[in-house]
Amino acid sequence: MTRKDFLFLSATALGGLALGGCPTTGGNGPATTDLSGRTIKVAATIGMIGDTVKNIGGDRVEVTSLMGPGVDPHLYKATAGDVGTLQQADAIFYGGLELEGRMTDLFVKMARDKLTVPVASSIDENLLREPKEFQGKYDPHIWFDVTLWKKATEVIRDELAKLDPKSAELYKKNAVIYLAKLDELHAYTKKQIGKIPPPQRVLITAHDAFGYFGKQYGMEVRGLQGTSTATEAGAGDVQRLAAFIAERKIRAIFVESSVPKATIEAVQKAVRSRGFDVVIGGQLYSDAMGPDGTDEGTYLGMVRHNVDTIVKALS
């Protein structure tokens, strides 16, 4: 499979499956139906997608996010309730790029008769990371580069407009407002990271979810595990990372809300055995947002929390 084929696995191949069923709006999606008379039911996988759909859809959408706080999408397996939610939804938005690895087959089936959208589908493959350990596949954590998340936002805007054309102007208006907030967040992140002394701009977490963040905002990123938590770290991985931290005298390392703390605590202990004391600088939100009703329970608030936590610990 070529790199381009992999990127558009869902955007085109799934669309072809949809065309094999009832008449559609053109490509991947449901039969032509006027939804303007009722609220549109949307199912999203991770909270970042669900929150963005809410911002673009406003009162026109009712969004259910399958994966709540602390949930790891790499290992998540759909429940019977999730399948029911997906079946009842008018549209499904998910990350793609194998973020929701265990649910891929389910999305293929759902795409036969309803709009099923991988939000990373429009991103130029030249902008995507391809970590060596991922063996030719792309890093799915695009939300950590706010400029890439803007592209995902535009996909959501455009797909909602196709599904519900009578409200297209509303989606466009809401997107203008939200994209402006993303521009502000991008500028804020660049400014804050610039406050960290260059030698200390090293971000060490439980798994390599922050690669896009490091690339965009000028930080070296090291994760104990690879891009996916499906692969476990061994004792050798812990010791190699501990040696790196002690040699570079990195001040702080970070736990993630969706990964057990024990992985980073093992690294901290190994660093101390080498005569250097590294602190745990706080908890970052990587594959899941914070609790509903909190700032961290929104995409904008989650990113700000991460930035502020990193800057405080490393400055």
N, C-alpha and C positions, 0 to 999 in steps of 0.2 A: 504494500500500500504506500503510495507516495505521500509526501508531507501535505500536499494540497488535498488529496483524497481524505486524509485523516481529519483535517480541519473541518471539512464540510460533510463528514459522515452523517450528521443529523440533519443539517440544513438542506441537503439535496437528496441523499439516499432515502431518508425518512419521507421527504416530500414525494418521492416517486411512489412509495407505498401508499401514500394518501390518495394519489391519483388513480390507484387501482381500485378504489372503492367508489363511493358516491360522488357526484359532481362537487367540485370545490370552488373556492374563491380564486384559485390559481396557485398550484403548488401545495405545500404542506398546509392542511387546514381542514375545517369542517365544511359541510354542505352550506351553500349560500342561505343565510338566515338573518332576518332583521332582529337584532338584539336590542334595539333602541328603546323598547318598551319595558325593559327590566334591567336590574343590576347584573353585570357580567361576573360570573364566578371564575376566579383565577386560582390555580394551584401553582405554588412555587416550591422549589426544593429548599435552598438555603435562605436564611433571613435577609441577607443583603439584596437578593433578587426580589423577595417579597416586599421589602420596604421601598425599593425603587418603583415597583409596579404601583404601590399605593400612592406614591408621590406623583406619578404620571397619570394614573387612572382617576384619582380623586374619588368622588362619590359614585362614579360610574362602575367601580369595581369592588368586589368583595374578595379579599385575598386570604388564602390559607397557606401558610408556610409549613411544610412537612417537618423540617428540622429546626428544633428550638435551640435555646442556649445550651452550650456545652456539648452539642452533638457533632460527631466527626462524620462528614459526608463521605469520606473515602471508604468507611467501613459500614455505612448505614444500609440496612436492609428494609425494604418497604413492608409495612404491616398490612393486615387486611383492611384496616381503617384507611390507610394511605391509598390503597388501590381504589377503595370506594370514593375517596375524595377526588382522585384523578379522573375516575369515570364520570363523576358528576360535574366536573369543571368544563367550562366553555373553552378554556385555554390553559396550557401548561408552559411555564417558563422554568428552564433549568440552566445550569452552568455550561455543561458540555465539556469537551476536552478530557473526558473520563473522570471528571470530578466526582460524579455520583456513580462510581464504577459498577456497583452491584445492581443499579437500577436501569442500566442502558437498554437491556432487552425489553423492559417494561415500556420505556419511552418509544421504542420502535413499534410496539403494538398499539400504543395510544395514538400515535401519529397517523394511523390509518383512517381515523374518523374525527379528529379534532386538531386544532392548532397546537402544535408542540414545538417550542422554540428553544434552541440552545443559544443563550445570549452572547456567547463568545464567537458566534458564527461569522460575524462581519469583520472581525479584526484581521488585518493583514498578517499573514504568517511571519513576515519579517520582523514584526513587533513582538512576537511571542518567544518566550524562553524555551529552550530545548535542553534541559539538564542531561548530562551524560548518563546518569544512573536511570533516566527514564527511557532509555533505549529508543530514541527516535520519536518519542511522544512529547507533547507540549505541557508546560506547567499550566494548570488550570486556575491558579490563584490571581486572576487578572484584577480583582478589586483593589489590590494593594498599590496599583498605579492608578491614580485618580483619572489621568487622561485616558486610560483604557476603559475605565468604568463609564466614562462619558460615552464611549462608543456602544457599550452595552445598553446604556440608557436610551440611546437613539434607536437601537433595535426594538426595545420595548415600546417606545413611542410609535414607531412605524407599524409594528405588528398589531397593536391595539387599534390603530386607525384603520387598518385593513379589516379587522374583525368587526369593528363598530364605526363605519364611515360617517354616520350622522353626528358622532361626537369627535371627529378628527380634529376640529379646531380646538376643542377643549384639551385634548392630549397634547397638541402642539404648544398651546399656551402654558400648560403645566410644565412641559419639558423645558421651555425657555427659562422659567423660574428655577427649576431644579438644576439645570446645567450651569446656570450662573452661580448657584451655591457650590457646585463642584469645582468651578474655577476658583472660587474663594478658598475652598479647602485645599486645593492644589498649591496655591500661593502660600497659604498658612504653613503647610507641611514643609515646603522648601525653606521658608524663613526660619522655622523652629529647628530643623535639622542642622541648619547652618550655625546654630549656637553651640553645637558639640565640637570640641577640639578635634581636628582632623585625625590624630592618631587613635582617638577613642570612637571613631565612627565605625564600630564593628557591632553588628547585631547578632546575638547568639540565642537561638530558641530551640524548642524540642524537635521541630521538623522544619524543613526548608520551604516554608509557606511565604516567606517575605522576599523572594528573589526579585519580583517586579518592583517592590518597594525600594530595595537596595539599588537597583539599576536606575530608577527614575530619580531618587533623592540622594544619591551619592553615599551609600553605606555598603560596607563589606558585610555580607550575610553568611552565617554558618549555621546549619541545622544538624542536630544529632542524628535525626532520621532524614530520609530523602524527601522528595516532594510529596510523596504519599505516605501516610502512616501505616499503610498495609504492609510495609517492610519494617521489621523490627531492628533496632540497633543492638549491636553486640558489645561485649566488654572491650574489644579492640577499638570500636568507634568511640566509646566513652573515653578511653585513655588518649586517643589521638586528639580529640577535642580538648581534653584537659591540658595536654601538653601545649597546644596552641594558645589557650587562654593564659596559662602561666608565663609562657615566653613573651607574649604581647602585653601582659599585665592589663588585661581587660577588666574594667571595674565591676561590670554587672552582666548577668545573664538573665533570661526571662522564661517564665512558664507560660503556657497557653491554656486558655479556658477549655479547649476541646481535647487536650492531651494530658494524660496523667502526670502529676507533678514529679512522681518518682524518677522519671527519666532525667530531668534537669537536676534534681537533688543528687543523683548519682554522679553527674558531672561535677557539681559543686564539691562533693566529698573527694573526688579524684584530684581536683585542683588543689584542695587544701593539703592533700598528702604530698604534694609537690612543693609545699612551703609558701604558697600564695593564697590569699583569702579573696575569693570573689563572692559578691553578694547576689542574691536574687532580687533583681530590680523591680519586680512587679509582675502582674499578670497582663498578658496581651490577648486580644481577641483575634484569632486567625481564621479558622474555618466556620466559626459561629459568632453571632453578635451577643450582646448582653441581654439581660432580662427585659421583657416587654415593660414599657412605661418608664424606662430609664434612658438617659442620653445614649448610653452604650448599646441600647436596643434599637438604634437607628444606624444606618450606614455612616452618615455624617458624624454622629457622636462616637461611633466605634473607632473611626480613623483618628479623630481628635484625641480620644483617650489613649490610643496606642502611641501617637506622636508625643503627647505630653509625658507619658510614662517613660518612654525611651529617652527623651531629652533630659528629664529630671535625674534619671539614674546614671546616664553617661556624661553629664556635664559636671 
